[in-house]
Amino acid sequence: MNVSISFRWLLASFVFLVVQTCQNVPNALTLTLPKEGFSVVQHQPVSSSDRVANTLYQVPRRIRSAEFGTPELQRFTDSLYAVMVRQAGVGIAANQIGKRLQLFFIEAKATNPRYKVLGPVAKQLFINPMITEVSLGRKNFWHGCLSAANEKRGNVATFEWIAYRCQNLDGSWREGRLDGFAAVIFQHEFRHLMGGTYLDIAQHFESKSDLDQKIQQGRLPFFEVASDSLPLLIQGFQVNKTVDEFGLKK
């Protein structure tokens, strides 16, 4: 066979395979933005057949080295943050908008009517996060979620503080520690990367109206020391392990 023809044939075959591979990558694993915009993915009960295809219950992938510092990653994170603001949330993970990617935002503005009593939390983006240390103590918190619209609030435990390691938009690494409400929101979003929502973990639920009334009357604990029997929101996590390493945990 002519060497030049053979080379051209091999090159064409390689390009075809690359194109085919790219075309076969599920959209949920890409940074592409839908023309119609993003909507918030909703929780599905264990009994639902729709749960299998729901990004809240599928393993998200890490953001790759070649994606850091790109316009695509910037546009995606801008869009993710815009959804959180539009929905008046205090945090949002990529798989809540149909993308199986390991990143999330947290932010609680001082004007947020739901959580202003807990104080503001600065806007922060966590890419490929891992938890490096946790407190011995835990706090109880009644969680709601953008992915649990019209669902009751659920009571679960979160660590009083956590230390983390993650990447920034440019790929550089940072380390830090979060306390109080910031730690709660981080663990709530980390739960999404681990798979599922508080609805899969909590055992006690209250409607928002009943919850507000009972907390005001002092009949229910709110952000107090949690008993050992209260389920941990991020049960199954492992210190100093990536989401990939400990896998999808419920």
N, C-alpha and C positions, 0 to 999 in steps of 0.2 A: 504493500500500500504506500502511496506517495506520502512522505512525512508531513508536508504542509497540509495536505488534505486531512490526514489523521489528526493533526493538531487542531485544525479548525473544527473538526467533528467533536473532539473532546471538549473544546472550549464552548461550543454551542450546547453540548449536553450538560455541561456544568451550569451555564447560565439558565438553561431550562429548569434544572433541578432547583436552583436558588429561587427562581421566580415561583415555581410550584410550591416550594416550602413556604415562601412569604405569603403566598395566596392562601395557604392552608392554616396559617396562624389565626386562631380565633380572635375576633375583634376585641374581645374582653381582655386580651393579653397585650394590646397595643396602646399607644398614646394618642391614637386618632380621636378627633372630636366628631360626634354625630352632627349632621346638618340640622337636625331638629332640636339639638340641645340635649342636655342631660336631665333626667328625672331621677328621683330617689327610689331605689329598689326597696321593696317592702318584705318584711319577714314572712316566712311561710311555716306553718306548723309541721311537726314531724310527720304527720299523717298525709301531708299534701304531696302529690306526685310532682308538683312544680318545684319542690325544694331541690331536687337533683341538679337542675339547670340554673339555680339561683346563685349569683356570684357571692352572696353572703355566706354560702356553704361550700365554696370551692377554694382550693389553696391559691393564694396570690403569689405572683412571682416577684423577685427582687428587681429593682431598677438597675440596669446594667451600666457598666463603666462608660460605654460609648454614648449613653443617653444623657449623661450629666452635662450641664452647660449648653444644652441644645434649645433652640426655639420651641421644639415640640414639647419638651418637658416643662418649659416655662408656661406655654399656653395651656397645657393640661392642668398644672397646679393652679393657675389663675382661674380656670373654669371651675375646678373643684371648690376653691375658696368662695367663688361667686354663688355657687349653689348653697353653701353653708350659710352665707349672709342672707340670701333670699329666703331661706327657710327659717331664719332666726335661730339657728343651731349654735351650740358652743363647741362643736367638734364634728368632723366628718372624715370618713375613710374612703379610699378610692373604690372599694368594692360595694359601697353604698350607692354609687352611681353606675354600677355595671362594669367596673374595671378591676380585674384581678391583679392589682399592683400594690406593693408594700409601701404605702405612704398615707399619711393623714395630717389634718390640721387640728389644732385646738385654739380656741379664743373665746373669752367671755367678756363682753363689753360691760362697762359699769351701768349702762342704760338697759341692759337685758332684763325685761320684767320678770322672767322666770327665776333667775339665779342671782340677782343683784345683791341679795342678802349675804351671799358667800364671797362677794368681792370680785374684782376684775381679774382676768387671766390674759396675759399678753399673747398676741398672735404668734404661733410657732408651727413650723412645718417639720415633720419627722419622716425621713426617707430611710428605708431599710432599718427600722429601729430594732433594738434589742434591750431587754432589761438587765442591768448589771448588778443591781442590789435592791433589796426591799426592806422595809421596816419590819420589826417584830409585831408592832401593833396594827390593828385594822379598824376601819371605821365603817359604819353602816351608811347606806345611801339609797334613796328611792329613785331608780332610774327610769327615764323615758328615752325615746329615741326617734330620730327622723325616719328610721326604717321600721318603726312600730307605731305608725299613725293610728289613732283611735284605740290603741291598746292600753291596758291598765299599767300603772307604774309598778315596778318590781323591786323588792328590797334585797340587796346583795352586799357583800363585804368587799372593800378594796383596801389595799395597803395605805397606811397614813402617808408614806412617802415612797418614792421609787427613784432610783438612779438609772440613767439610760445612756446609750450610745447610738448615734444615728448619723446619717449623711445630710449635707446641705445640697442646694440646687447645683452647686458647682462640683459636687462630688467630695468635697472636704468633709472630714469627720469632726463631730463635736460630742462632748460629753456633758452631762448636767444632772441636776436633781430637781424633782418637782414635789412640792408639799401641798397639803390641803386640797382645795377644789381643782387645781391644776393636775394633781396626781390622779384624782377621780376621773377627770375627762380623758387623760392619757390612757388609763386602764380601760375605760369604756371603748375607746377607739382601737386599742390594742386587741381587745376582745374580738372586734370585727376581723382583724387580720388573722386571728386564731380560728375564726369560723363562728358564725352565729351572732346572737344578741343576748341581752340580759334575759329575754323571755325563755331562753333555753336553760338558764341557770337558776333563776329565782324560784322560790317556792311560795312566797307570800306576795299578793298583789292587791292594789287598791286603785279605784278610779281617782283621777286627779282631784275632783271636787271633794270626795270623801277624805282623801289623803290630806289636802290642805286644811280641812276642818279639824281632823284629828291631830295634826301636828300643832295647829294653833291652840288647841285645847290641852296639849301636852299628853295626849293619849297614845301617841306613837313616837318612837325615838327618831331623831333626824340628825344625821352626821355626828353620831356619838360612838363610843367604843363598841365594837361589834362583838357579839358572843361567838364562841367557837362553833356553834351550830349553824350560824348564818353562812350560806354558800358563798364561796369566793368567786368573784366575777371572772377572773382570769385563771381559773383552775386549769391545770395542765401545762401552764407556762414553765419554762426552765431558764434560770439565771444564766446569763452569758451565752445563750443559744439563740440563733436566728430562727425566724418563723419556719424556714425551710428545714432546719435541723430537728425541731420537735414536731413538725407536721400539724395537720388540722386537728384541733382539740375541741371537744364539746363539754 
